[in-house]
Structure formats: C-alpha cells, structure tokens
Amino acid sequence: MIMVMGLLVVLAHLKGSSSTHLSTDFYEKSCPTVFSIVQSVVKSAIREEKRMGASLLRLHFHDCFVQGEKTAGGNNNSVRGYEVIDDIKSKVEAVCPGIVSCADIVTIAARDSVFLLGGPTWKVKVGRRDSTTARLEAANSGVLPAPDSNLTTLIQKFKDQGLSPTDLVALSAKKGLLHSDQALYDGGSTDSLVELYSKSPESFNKDLVVAMIKMGDISPLTGSNGEIRRIAGSPTELIRKKKRHLSYENKKIRVFYYPIVVK
C-alpha cells in the first residue's frame, strides 16, 4: 500500500535544455564543502521534524517540474521546507559566495533526505543554475498533476518530462510525492510495480535511484543560462526592481524592504 505523506521545492529547470554540463565533481575545487554543509543542515532539520525529509523530497519534485512556484495550484499550502533551503543557502554563501545554485542545493537536499530516512544514496550531478524569473502562470499551466489525477493523466504528465511509469511509481511509493498516489494501486497497469516494491526493497531502491537521477536531469539551466541566486526565493532582477521601487517610495524615511518571492 502506498503511504501518502506530505512532501515538497524552490527553483530552476526549464523544459528544453540539456543536462550535459552536469557532473558529480562540479564543485570539487570551487566549493568542496557544499555536500557536507547540506547534509548537516538536512540532518538537523529531520532530527527536529522527521516529516521534513519527505517535504524536501517533494520540494525537489516541484522544482524539477515547475521551478517550485510556491503558490501554484499544486503547491499552495502543501509544499514546505523553504526555510531549510534558505538556511543551507546562507551557510553555503558564507564559505562559497556566488558559487552554488539554489537548484543544486534543493537536489542535494533531496538525496540526503532519502538517505537519512533509511533509503539508498547516490552521487548527485550538479552544475545547475537558477532561473531568472518567477512565473506563477507557468507553474499553473497544467504541468503538475492535479490532486485528483487518474492513472492515465499521471503517466502522461510524467512522460511529458521524460519519466516512465516505473519512475512514477518509484518516486511516489513510500514517499508520497503526489496527493493522487492511490491511483497507482487501483486495479491499473502499475499495480504490479507497487506490489513488487512492497516485497522487494532492493528493487524499489534500485528504481528509485534511477528515477531520482532522471528527475534531476529534467532540462536544467547550465553554462551561461540563468544565474546563481544569492537568495533562494528571489531572482536577482526581481530583488533589484523591488529595491528600486521601495527606495523611491520610501526615500524620505529610508525604509527598505527586501521580500522573498518564491518562484
């Protein structure tokens, strides 16, 4: 039986790019401590609230599909863990300013969450950059499966992102990425996979690793595309516009407000 758990994301993948510039050693020289920093913060967050691991995994899922728009229909009031990503980002910036993208932080945090909750681990490919826009309309365009999606719709939504039915079940089983998980075990074509995973943890772990890597490869921004955000929830240009506007509006009293606008 599939456990439906609340899970969760923040940033940058645009459909149509390539993942050829991602590598497991991208930060080997520029920020070698990034992996240990991420794991330390994630471990502390899960120790404080065990559900946070599932939330960070869900965040990665939403990030890969719709750039993690916080208030999108499928995300609103259901996606958590942004504060953990903000904490990681601030600690990484303290030692490697302007080097590590928030998109990579989300991806690494998802891997560590799976492992710290008793699942498998794997080498994470990094080198992603963050998007420069925050687009609610794109997130609400139907890319994310609706809470009441049937099996046919779920399979198609994942296929649109280059993911197979096996990936769909592996990413959903035991981790509850979707509110519509029960559709995967309802007399349809994925019943056999659900049953296999319930009997064979080895098969589940193997397929989960493959699926997580594939999901992380969904059209990342690399090279000169995108940016490295200093604040996880705000594209740099959006911050500049807000600062310019508020500086003008409040120039007499010099009140400046720097909002976090999650994609």
Secondary structure, DSSP 4 states (H G I P E B T S, - for coil): ------------B-TT---TT-BTTTTTTT-TTHHHHHHHHHHHHHHH-THHHHHHHHHHHHHHHHTT-TTSTTTTTT---HHHHHHHHHHHHHHSTTTS-HHHHHHHHHHHHHHHTT----PPPB--BB-S---HHHHTSS-SPPTT--HHHHHHHHHHTT--HHHHHHHHTTT--STTGGGGSSSSTTHHHHHHHHH-HHHHHHHHHHHHHHHHTSSBB-TTSSB--SSTTS-HHHHHHHHHHHHHHTTTTT---------
